Amino acid sequence: ERMENEYAAEAAKIDGAYAIIKTPFVISEFVGTVGRTLPPKMVVEVIEWGDNGLVVRGTLRETSEKASLLLGRYVKQLHDDPKVGPGFRSIVLSGLERGKDDALSFEITFHLREHP
């Protein structure tokens, strides 16, 4: 019984370490899905990885009203995508502003789910 308890304690440590380092999604699948589903006139310039998730920044050549609708639908599409959505607690449009030469700069933030 002592060995069983020691084994259970060690197994719990390994499970805990795995949960900490486990990536909730495959980054190449994420980049592929973003690229495949990207609406026309929308360009991703940067994907940044941080402790709490990802930030996708880019530009969009549309009127402000059309851009806002398009980005809202795209964020929902990403949230509903079975390869992207489940890995994140939330996916939000976190920035939208008119930049140089009439392009709109956007920022979409993907907050990682917390793993036990």
GUTINU-383209 format. One line per 10 residues: for each residue x, y, z of N, C-alpha, C. Coordinates in steps of 0.1 Angstrom, whole numbers. Example, Ala and Ser with C-alpha at 12.3 -4.5 7.8 and 13.67 -1.06 7.14 Angstrom:
<pts>
132,-57,78,123,-45,78,132,-33,78; 128,-22,71,137,-11,71,129,0,79
</pts>
This chain:
<pts>
8,-12,0,0,0,0,9,13,0; 20,12,7,29,23,7,34,27,-7; 38,16,-14,43,18,-28,32,24,-37; 19,20,-35,8,25,-42,7,40,-40; 8,44,-27,7,58,-24,18,66,-30; 30,61,-29,41,68,-35,40,69,-50; 35,58,-56,33,58,-71,22,69,-74; 11,69,-67,1,79,-69,6,93,-68; 14,95,-58,20,109,-55,29,113,-67; 37,104,-72,46,106,-83,38,108,-96
28,100,-98,19,102,-110,12,115,-110; 8,120,-98,2,133,-97,11,144,-101; 24,143,-96,34,153,-100,36,153,-115; 37,141,-121,39,141,-136,27,147,-143; 15,143,-139,3,149,-145,2,164,-143; 6,169,-132,7,183,-129,17,190,-138; 28,184,-140,39,190,-149,34,190,-163; 27,179,-167,22,178,-181,12,189,-183; 3,191,-174,-8,201,-175,-2,215,-177; 9,218,-170,16,231,-171,22,233,-184
29,223,-189,36,226,-202,28,222,-214; 17,215,-213,9,211,-224,4,223,-232; 6,224,-245,0,234,-253,-14,230,-256; -24,240,-254,-38,236,-256,-42,235,-271; -33,238,-280,-35,237,-294,-22,236,-301; -22,232,-314,-10,231,-322,-9,245,-329; 2,252,-327,4,265,-333,3,265,-348; 9,255,-354,8,254,-369,-6,253,-374; -15,246,-367,-29,245,-370,-36,258,-368; -32,265,-358,-38,279,-355,-34,288,-367
-22,289,-370,-17,298,-381,-24,294,-394; -25,281,-397,-31,276,-409,-46,279,-410; -53,278,-398,-67,281,-398,-69,296,-400; -61,304,-393,-62,319,-395,-60,323,-410; -49,317,-416,-46,320,-430,-57,315,-439; -63,304,-437,-73,298,-445,-86,305,-444; -89,310,-433,-102,317,-430,-102,332,-431; -91,337,-434,-89,352,-434,-98,358,-445; -107,368,-441,-115,374,-451,-107,382,-461; -112,385,-473,-105,393,-483,-103,407,-478
-92,413,-483,-88,427,-479,-83,427,-465; -81,416,-458,-76,415,-445,-62,409,-445; -52,416,-439,-38,411,-439,-33,410,-424; -28,398,-421,-22,396,-408,-7,400,-409; -3,409,-400,11,413,-400,19,407,-389; 13,405,-378,20,400,-366,12,390,-358; 17,379,-354,11,370,-344,21,370,-332; 16,375,-320,25,375,-309,20,365,-298; 29,358,-292,26,348,-282,30,354,-268; 21,354,-259,24,358,-245,20,348,-235
22,351,-222,19,342,-211,4,339,-211; -4,348,-215,-19,346,-214,-26,343,-227; -18,343,-238,-25,339,-250,-18,345,-262; -25,348,-273,-20,353,-285,-27,366,-289; -19,374,-296,-25,387,-302,-22,386,-317; -32,388,-325,-31,389,-339,-33,403,-344; -23,409,-350,-25,423,-355,-23,423,-370; -31,432,-376,-30,434,-391,-38,446,-396; -40,446,-409,-47,457,-415,-59,452,-423; -68,461,-426,-80,458,-433,-83,470,-441
-86,469,-454,-90,480,-463,-105,479,-465; -112,486,-456,-126,487,-457,-131,500,-450; -143,503,-452,-149,515,-444,-149,510,-430; -150,520,-421,-150,516,-407,-162,507,-403; -174,510,-409,-186,503,-406,-184,488,-411; -180,487,-424,-178,473,-429,-168,466,-422; -157,472,-418,-146,466,-411,-151,461,-398; -158,469,-391,-163,465,-378,-172,452,-379; -181,452,-388,-190,440,-391,-182,428,-395; -173,430,-404,-164,419,-409,-156,413,-398
-150,421,-390,-141,417,-379,-150,410,-368; -161,415,-365,-170,409,-356,-174,395,-360; -177,393,-373,-181,380,-378,-169,371,-378; -157,376,-381,-145,368,-381,-141,363,-367; -142,372,-357,-139,368,-344,-149,356,-339; -162,358,-343,-172,347,-340,-168,334,-347; -164,335,-360,-160,324,-368,-149,316,-361; -139,324,-357,-127,318,-350,-131,311,-337; -140,318,-329,-145,312,-317,-152,299,-319; -160,298,-330,-168,287,-333,-160,276,-340
-148,279,-344,-140,269,-352,-135,258,-342; -137,245,-345,-133,234,-336,-118,233,-334; -110,238,-343,-96,237,-341,-90,249,-334; -98,260,-332,-93,272,-326,-100,275,-313; -113,276,-314,-121,281,-302,-119,273,-289; -119,260,-289,-117,253,-276,-105,256,-268; -94,261,-275,-82,264,-268,-81,277,-261; -92,285,-262,-92,298,-257,-104,301,-248; -102,308,-237,-112,313,-228,-121,323,-235; -114,332,-243,-122,342,-251,-113,346,-262
-120,351,-273,-114,357,-285,-122,370,-287; -114,381,-286,-121,394,-287,-113,403,-297; -121,412,-303,-115,423,-311,-111,433,-301; -98,435,-299,-93,444,-288,-87,457,-293; -88,459,-307,-83,472,-312,-87,473,-326; -91,486,-330,-95,489,-343,-93,504,-345; -84,508,-354,-82,523,-356,-77,525,-370; -80,537,-375,-76,541,-388,-62,544,-388; -54,538,-397,-40,540,-397,-36,549,-409; -24,547,-414,-19,554,-425,-26,549,-438
-26,557,-448,-31,554,-461,-45,547,-461; -53,551,-452,-67,547,-452,-69,532,-448; -59,525,-444,-61,512,-439,-65,512,-424; -73,503,-420,-76,501,-406,-67,491,-400; -62,494,-388,-53,485,-381,-63,478,-371; -61,465,-370,-70,457,-360,-61,449,-351; -67,445,-340,-60,436,-331,-70,427,-325; -67,414,-326,-76,403,-320,-68,396,-310; -74,395,-298,-67,389,-286,-74,376,-283; -66,365,-282,-70,352,-278,-65,349,-264
-74,348,-255,-70,345,-241,-70,330,-239; -59,324,-234,-58,310,-232,-67,305,-221; -72,293,-222,-79,287,-211,-69,284,-200; -73,285,-188,-64,281,-177,-66,266,-175; -54,259,-174,-54,245,-171,-51,242,-157; -57,233,-151,-55,229,-137,-41,225,-135
</pts>
